Amino acid sequence: MFIQINNEKLEFTKVELIVLEQGIADLFESFDKKTLAELTKQKKYEHLKDFVNGQTHLKEMPAGVAIKALKKEGNHFYRQFLNNYGDLIYSRFVVSGDEDLLRQRGVYTIISNNELKFCGVCARTFKERFNQHIGNIYAKGCYRDGTSTHCHVNAKITQLLQVSDVYFAIYPMDNEKAMNKLKNTIVKRFEPEWNIRSNREVFELSSS
């Protein structure tokens, strides 16, 4: 795959996804390292303390179990404990491709039916980012202090797996400043759907 930036033609190498599991729901429920009350001792959850203190039947339960109970009760406040994409349907996958390339870092794109859906940066290796983070969402990652981008991208990939061909395309680079510059240039020029939507939602959240 080639991406034209000004007068330069950049070749991105295709990386296949190997899907291991699909239909992973309520992943946040598995988090049991802290009780709901203990969770509110962390800075990102302090503003939820009064609410939790009022939930006497839940506050000493493992956080994930308590939040799932709120969801089952129809109490939409449970979402306040999660990031914007923390209660979606996920899948688990790994990547297959040139191992030498996958051990490098740089800029990556996600392609579906020949359409550029997302562009991101791997400061560490591509393989680590894809296999251990985007392709393997963990329970705590669904929370306010988790990584919302990984949840967002995984959920979007999961939606498309049944209906289209989805793959990564990578462009190795060493310099992080150059990586971010290229990523920002690609996003500005091509406006990938998932980048633009994510940025807009973050803006709306911070503006409200």
Buried (B, 14 or more C-beta within 10 A) or exposed (E): BEBEEEEEEBEBBEBEBEBEEEEBEBBBBBBEEBBBBBBBEEEBBEEBBEBBEEBEEBBEBBBBBBBBBBBEEEBEBBBEBBBBBBBBBBBBBBBEBEEEBBEBBBBBBBBBEEEBBBBBBBEEBBBBBBBBBBBBBBBBBBBBEBBBBBBBBBBBBBBBBEEEEBBBBBBBBEEEEEBBBBBEBBBEEBEBBBBEEBEEBEEEEEEE
